[in-house]
């Protein structure tokens, strides 16, 4: 055989046998891919993905994994690179769409939901993928890698420079999506914190002192297990370390309740077991909100690689039961951030702007860490659009957290982990949590619609006012 032919054969790509096996059962979260809105036979996920022009990404990903029974991906390393690159590309596509650079489909640019449902369809394909060299442990690792990349967790890039102010902002996936396989309106839920993250990612804003605020964003899953694995600390940690690109402010954002923004004063170590994540799982046994923390899995355990604290044995004061916000709250309240923003229909805010803003100083504790009784502190001190008239009481020593200001679900957990990392790294930076108003409101009589004017007006108003709150934090950096 001529040497040139040998070289040509060596250079030919190696293809492995493969299949996308539909008999592999979807996990709990993926089972919602078939959920429908009332009166419509097409799954909501398909409708929202098509309405954003993202359906071609799913098809292309399927073909890249397996086409006509073969795949060019011939090792775990090459698969790892491929899913990471595909995840990053999906994140960038969602950011580009939200920021108006590349818009396809009928949905408004600011809609956060297509990213979630496209990601879920693609993890379903990864789960179905079979090839001789891939085992289940490796497949799980690929899915985790894809999820991290497609939430922008690898996309955070803070530039060095004395005239750069560096900020990181997190958001969340949609949640409270209804039971898998069921029809209903819950499936069309979005998350304004996700829409905000897509809107802000990569933004550069001039500040009054001549410096430039650079904002980088990422999303978090609404499931407890990734938090327990340290996914948030792994995203933030490199930028909290000493160096020329060290972060100057770190905010977590999530959807709260009502028609107000809550600036949370305290974040609790406890996470409750009454409300499951999108994967249907809770953090600890859901036997009532009174279960004390102890070594029962109800307390947040930060990864030792970032906190320096061993996970066991459980200690009441290590890590601390509460962390505190260091956001410039007075400035944020005084800024009148809702002024000039169109008030959505039915908005019950008491101020003149779109939504009220309050410093939420309430929280609850177990006075005895080994007994289930709890008390709520600072209840009723909150006032809209100004600081409280009374002095809030700090968490008492010797007690254990039951709820931070933001409750004891994943919003509070993200806030606790963010501010605990700030303290572990001994950083004196603005860090804290913003709870947005509820976005998921629709006009009556349109249960089959994936979107409507009421929903879009709430999303746009919340995102605009949230941007202004974030910018007040940015402006405060110019005065430090």
C-alpha positions as a printed Julia matrix, in Angstrom:
480×3 Matrix{Float64}:
   0.0    0.0    0.0
   1.47   3.38  -0.98
   2.62   5.53   1.94
   0.3    8.37   0.85
  -2.68   6.03   1.16
  -1.57   4.96   4.65
  -1.37   8.62   5.7
  -4.82   9.27   4.25
  -6.26   6.34   6.18
  -4.65   7.55   9.39
  -6.12  11.01   8.84
  -9.64   9.68   8.29
 -11.98  10.35  11.23
 -12.82   7.36  13.39
 -16.53   6.81  13.87
 -17.97   4.77  16.72
 -21.31   3.0   16.77
 -24.02   4.84  18.69
 -27.72   5.25  19.26
 -30.12   7.7   20.87
 -32.13   5.21  22.89
 -35.72   6.4   23.51
 -36.25   3.57  26.01
 -33.98   5.31  28.54
 -36.36   6.89  31.01
 -36.24  10.67  31.43
 -35.41  11.96  34.9
 -38.09  13.77  36.9
 -37.3   17.24  35.54
 -37.17  16.04  31.93
 -40.6   14.43  32.29
 -42.09  17.94  32.02
 -40.98  18.14  28.39
 -44.36  16.63  27.45
 -46.48  18.97  29.62
 -49.1   20.97  27.75
 -51.04  24.14  28.32
 -54.84  23.74  28.5
 -56.51  23.39  25.14
 -53.31  22.73  23.17
 -51.97  19.37  22.03
 -48.38  20.5   21.45
 -46.01  20.23  24.42
 -45.2   23.62  25.88
 -41.44  22.99  25.68
 -41.64  22.5   21.92
 -43.73  25.63  21.48
 -41.44  27.89  23.53
 -38.27  26.59  21.87
 -39.72  27.07  18.4
 -41.01  30.54  19.32
 -37.43  31.55  20.14
 -35.92  29.98  17.02
 -33.84  27.53  19.09
 -35.22  24.24  17.71
 -32.35  23.93  15.22
 -29.88  23.79  18.1
 -31.54  20.68  19.48
 -31.55  18.96  16.09
 -27.91  19.83  15.46
 -26.91  18.55  18.89
 -28.73  15.26  18.29
 -26.92  14.83  14.96
 -23.58  15.61  16.57
 -24.12  12.86  19.14
 -25.36  10.22  16.75
 -26.36  10.26  13.09
 -27.13   7.19  11.03
 -25.83   4.97  13.82
 -22.36   6.48  14.11
 -20.6    9.33  15.91
 -17.32  11.15  15.34
 -16.98  11.6   19.11
 -14.7    8.73  20.05
 -13.63   9.34  23.67
 -14.77  10.84  26.93
 -12.32  13.72  26.54
 -13.65  14.64  23.11
 -17.23  14.33  24.39
 -16.37  16.55  27.35
 -14.99  19.24  25.06
 -17.98  18.95  22.75
 -20.7   19.29  25.39
 -18.84  22.15  27.11
 -18.55  24.03  23.81
 -22.19  23.34  22.94
 -23.33  24.51  26.37
 -21.32  27.72  26.1
 -22.74  28.32  22.64
 -26.29  27.91  23.96
 -25.61  30.39  26.77
 -24.14  32.93  24.37
 -27.09  32.49  22.01
 -29.52  33.19  24.87
 -27.52  36.26  25.93
 -27.3   37.53  22.34
 -31.05  37.08  21.97
 -31.85  38.86  25.23
 -29.58  41.77  24.32
 -31.05  42.15  20.84
 -28.04  41.09  18.78
 -29.59  37.96  17.26
 -33.35  37.53  17.5
 -35.35  34.77  15.84
 -38.88  33.61  16.44
 -41.92  35.45  17.75
 -40.99  35.77  21.44
 -39.74  39.08  22.86
 -35.99  39.2   23.32
 -36.23  39.38  27.13
 -37.91  35.97  27.58
 -35.72  33.72  29.76
 -37.67  30.48  29.26
 -36.3   29.21  25.9
 -32.85  28.72  27.42
 -34.22  26.47  30.17
 -36.35  24.3   27.9
 -33.68  24.01  25.19
 -31.18  22.92  27.82
 -33.6   20.34  29.19
 -34.24  18.88  25.74
 -30.51  18.61  25.18
 -29.79  16.9   28.51
 -32.52  14.44  27.53
 -30.57  13.67  24.35
 -27.36  13.22  26.32
 -29.12  10.81  28.65
 -30.36   8.78  25.66
 -26.92   8.64  24.05
 -25.32   5.2   23.92
 -21.88   4.42  22.54
 -19.53   1.55  23.49
 -16.87   3.66  25.21
 -19.25   5.72  27.42
 -20.32   4.46  30.85
 -23.06   5.89  33.06
 -20.67   7.69  35.42
 -19.07   9.46  32.47
 -22.48  10.31  31.03
 -23.52  11.9   34.32
 -20.32  13.96  34.26
 -21.09  15.11  30.71
 -24.59  16.19  31.68
 -23.21  18.15  34.65
 -20.65  19.82  32.37
 -23.28  20.77  29.82
 -25.57  22.19  32.5
 -22.79  24.32  33.99
 -21.67  25.61  30.6
 -25.2   26.42  29.41
 -25.9   28.41  32.61
 -22.94  30.69  31.91
 -20.93  29.39  34.85
 -17.81  29.02  32.69
 -18.49  32.24  30.82
 -17.74  34.58  33.74
 -14.7   36.63  32.74
 -13.62  39.65  34.78
 -10.92  41.79  33.16
  -8.02  43.25  35.16
  -7.37  46.96  35.39
  -7.39  49.71  38.0
 -10.18  51.53  36.17
 -12.44  48.45  36.02
 -15.07  47.74  38.7
 -16.0   44.07  38.57
 -19.45  42.74  39.49
 -21.0   39.25  39.35
 -24.79  38.76  39.4
 -26.62  35.43  39.55
 -30.14  34.45  38.51
 -32.2   31.27  38.59
 -33.97  28.86  36.25
 -37.78  28.89  36.17
 -39.38  26.84  38.96
 -42.77  25.74  40.33
 -43.52  24.25  36.9
 -46.19  21.76  37.93
 -46.23  17.98  38.07
 -44.43  16.11  35.28
 -46.81  14.89  32.59
 -49.66  17.13  33.73
 -51.46  19.79  31.75
 -51.83  23.2   33.35
 -50.64  26.78  33.3
 -47.73  26.33  35.76
 -45.55  25.04  32.94
 -45.29  28.51  31.34
 -43.63  30.02  34.41
 -40.5   32.12  33.87
 -38.04  33.73  36.25
 -37.28  37.46  36.15
 -33.89  36.86  37.76
 -32.96  34.73  34.76
 -34.17  37.43  32.38
 -32.11  39.99  34.31
 -28.98  37.82  34.11
 -29.31  37.44  30.34
 -29.87  41.18  29.98
 -26.84  42.19  32.06
 -24.17  39.68  31.03
 -21.07  41.38  29.69
 -22.5   44.87  30.21
 -19.99  47.71  30.64
 -21.23  50.94  32.22
 -19.25  54.18  32.8
 -19.21  55.27  36.46
 -19.0   58.83  37.85
 -15.33  58.51  38.83
 -14.26  57.65  35.29
 -14.02  53.92  35.91
 -16.09  51.29  34.07
 -18.43  48.79  35.7
 -18.14  45.34  34.11
 -21.01  42.94  34.92
 -20.81  39.19  34.44
 -23.74  36.89  35.15
 -24.59  33.22  35.51
 -27.62  31.1   36.34
 -28.25  28.61  39.12
 -30.43  25.48  38.99
 -33.5   25.14  41.19
 -32.35  21.88  42.74
 -30.53  21.24  46.01
 -27.99  18.64  44.83
 -25.87  20.95  42.62
 -25.6   23.4   45.52
 -24.44  20.58  47.8
 -21.81  19.74  45.16
 -20.49  23.31  45.4
 -21.48  24.52  41.96
 -21.98  28.1   43.16
 -18.67  28.31  44.99
 -16.88  26.74  42.01
 -18.33  29.49  39.81
 -17.55  32.37  42.17
 -14.45  31.15  43.95
 -11.82  31.86  41.28
 -12.96  35.5   41.14
 -12.98  35.9   44.94
  -9.3   34.95  45.16
  -6.65  37.64  45.41
  -5.5   38.85  42.0
  -5.86  41.59  39.37
  -9.36  40.38  38.36
 -10.79  40.0   41.87
 -14.51  40.77  42.13
 -15.66  44.1   43.62
 -19.33  43.2   44.18
 -21.32  39.96  44.09
 -25.12  39.83  44.02
 -27.59  36.99  44.01
 -31.09  37.58  42.62
 -34.26  35.49  42.63
 -38.03  35.83  42.32
 -39.8   36.59  45.6
 -43.39  37.41  46.41
 -45.93  40.16  45.82
 -45.26  43.48  44.17
 -42.04  44.5   45.87
 -38.29  44.13  45.76
 -36.86  42.81  49.02
 -33.27  43.62  49.86
 -32.52  40.78  52.27
 -30.64  41.76  55.43
 -29.73  38.29  56.76
 -29.25  34.9   55.14
 -29.72  31.68  57.12
 -27.72  28.47  57.04
 -30.86  26.29  57.28
 -32.66  24.97  54.22
 -36.15  23.63  54.63
 -37.67  20.41  53.37
 -41.2   21.46  52.53
 -40.71  22.61  48.92
 -38.86  20.36  46.44
 -36.58  21.51  43.66
 -37.3   21.11  39.96
 -35.97  17.56  40.29
 -38.68  16.71  42.84
 -36.17  16.33  45.7
 -35.87  18.16  49.0
 -32.79  18.91  51.06
 -33.94  17.14  54.21
 -36.92  15.13  55.46
 -40.1   17.2   54.94
 -41.6   16.55  58.35
 -42.58  20.12  59.11
 -40.83  23.47  59.26
 -39.94  22.96  62.91
 -37.24  20.31  62.41
 -34.09  21.63  64.12
 -30.85  21.67  62.1
 -28.32  19.42  63.82
 -26.57  16.73  61.79
 -29.76  15.83  59.88
 -28.9   17.38  56.53
 -31.01  20.5   56.99
 -28.07  22.89  57.36
 -26.14  24.2   54.37
 -22.67  22.7   54.12
 -20.23  24.73  51.99
 -17.5   22.77  50.18
 -14.33  22.47  52.23
 -12.23  23.32  49.17
 -13.56  26.89  49.37
 -14.63  27.37  52.99
 -11.77  25.53  54.65
 -14.36  23.96  56.98
 -14.86  20.19  57.25
 -18.36  18.95  56.43
 -18.5   16.72  59.52
 -19.06  16.62  62.37
 -21.86  19.19  62.42
 -21.12  22.29  64.47
 -23.65  24.94  65.38
 -21.29  27.86  64.78
 -19.05  26.61  61.98
 -19.99  27.84  59.49
 -22.03  30.66  61.12
 -25.79  30.35  61.34
 -26.33  33.7   59.59
 -24.49  35.94  57.17
 -25.28  39.61  56.57
 -25.82  41.68  53.46
 -23.28  44.39  52.74
 -25.26  46.0   49.92
 -25.61  49.82  50.0
 -29.21  49.5   51.15
 -29.83  53.15  52.04
 -28.67  54.22  48.62
 -30.79  51.6   46.86
 -33.92  52.62  48.78
 -33.39  56.33  48.15
 -32.78  55.98  44.41
 -36.47  55.79  43.46
 -35.61  53.04  41.0
 -39.2   52.48  39.86
 -39.73  56.05  38.63
 -40.84  56.34  35.03
 -41.32  52.61  34.52
 -44.73  51.6   33.2
 -46.7   50.04  36.05
 -48.08  46.63  35.03
 -51.84  46.03  35.2
 -52.97  44.97  38.68
 -49.7   46.08  40.31
 -50.43  46.81  44.0
 -47.26  48.76  44.79
 -47.81  51.61  47.25
 -45.21  54.03  45.89
 -45.2   56.13  42.73
 -42.89  53.85  40.75
 -43.41  50.45  39.23
 -42.64  48.44  42.38
 -41.86  49.1   46.02
 -38.44  48.38  47.52
 -37.91  47.38  51.13
 -35.03  46.36  53.37
 -36.27  43.04  54.67
 -34.82  42.65  58.16
 -37.03  39.81  59.46
 -35.81  36.23  59.95
 -36.54  33.32  62.27
 -34.43  31.21  64.63
 -34.51  28.08  66.73
 -33.57  29.52  70.17
 -32.5   26.0   71.11
 -30.67  24.26  68.28
 -31.84  20.85  69.49
 -35.56  21.66  69.83
 -38.11  22.44  67.11
 -39.65  25.64  68.52
 -38.8   28.84  66.65
 -39.38  32.58  66.89
 -39.57  35.32  64.25
 -37.53  38.45  64.88
 -37.95  41.98  63.47
 -41.38  41.19  62.06
 -43.23  44.37  61.15
 -40.18  46.63  61.06
 -40.06  46.74  57.27
 -41.22  49.93  55.58
 -41.64  50.5   51.88
 -39.11  52.63  50.02
 -37.21  53.8   53.12
 -35.2   52.43  56.02
 -37.11  50.98  59.0
 -38.05  53.38  61.75
 -36.89  50.94  64.45
 -33.49  49.32  64.92
 -33.39  45.69  63.72
 -32.19  43.03  66.14
 -29.23  40.98  64.93
 -29.41  37.16  65.15
 -28.87  36.18  68.81
 -25.78  34.19  69.72
 -26.42  30.55  70.55
 -29.53  30.29  68.34
 -29.77  28.43  65.04
 -31.17  29.74  61.78
 -34.59  28.61  60.62
 -35.15  31.21  57.9
 -33.18  34.08  56.48
 -35.04  37.13  55.24
 -35.55  35.28  51.98
 -36.94  32.12  53.6
 -35.14  28.77  53.62
 -35.39  27.7   49.99
 -32.71  28.01  47.31
 -32.91  31.81  47.08
 -31.73  32.04  50.66
 -29.19  29.28  50.03
 -27.64  31.14  47.11
 -27.48  34.3   49.22
 -25.92  32.46  52.16
 -23.27  30.74  50.05
 -22.36  33.96  48.23
 -21.94  36.01  51.4
 -20.24  33.18  53.31
 -17.65  32.95  50.53
 -17.15  36.72  50.81
 -16.45  36.32  54.53
 -14.26  33.23  54.08
 -12.12  35.18  51.63
 -12.1   38.2   54.01
 -13.47  40.52  51.33
 -14.97  43.91  52.2
 -17.23  44.17  49.17
 -20.94  44.75  48.57
 -22.59  41.33  48.56
 -26.22  40.4   49.17
 -29.51  39.24  47.79
 -32.32  40.94  45.87
 -35.75  39.31  45.73
 -37.83  40.57  42.8
 -41.61  40.87  42.59
 -43.58  38.0   41.08
 -43.5   38.05  37.29
 -45.81  35.19  36.4
 -49.11  36.95  35.88
 -51.26  36.55  32.77
 -54.48  38.06  31.47
 -57.61  35.99  32.22
 -58.97  33.76  29.5
 -55.64  32.96  27.84
 -54.57  29.78  29.58
 -53.36  28.25  26.31
 -51.0   31.1   25.43
 -47.26  30.78  26.0
 -47.03  34.54  26.55
 -49.2   37.65  26.63
 -48.95  41.41  27.16
 -49.54  41.26  30.92
 -46.78  38.7   31.44
 -44.37  40.61  29.23
 -45.17  43.94  30.91
 -44.39  42.48  34.33
 -41.14  40.92  33.11
 -39.94  44.09  31.42
 -40.85  46.31  34.37
 -39.17  44.01  36.9
 -36.02  43.69  34.81
 -35.76  47.46  34.25
 -36.14  48.28  37.94
 -33.8   45.45  38.95
 -31.19  46.84  36.53
 -31.42  50.19  38.29
 -30.96  48.58  41.7
 -27.91  46.74  40.43
 -26.54  49.97  38.97
 -26.86  51.68  42.36
 -24.55  49.02  43.74
 -22.21  49.71  40.84
 -22.23  53.46  41.49
 -21.36  52.87  45.12
 -18.13  51.2   44.0
 -16.97  54.51  42.53
 -17.12  56.03  46.02
 -15.12  53.35  47.81
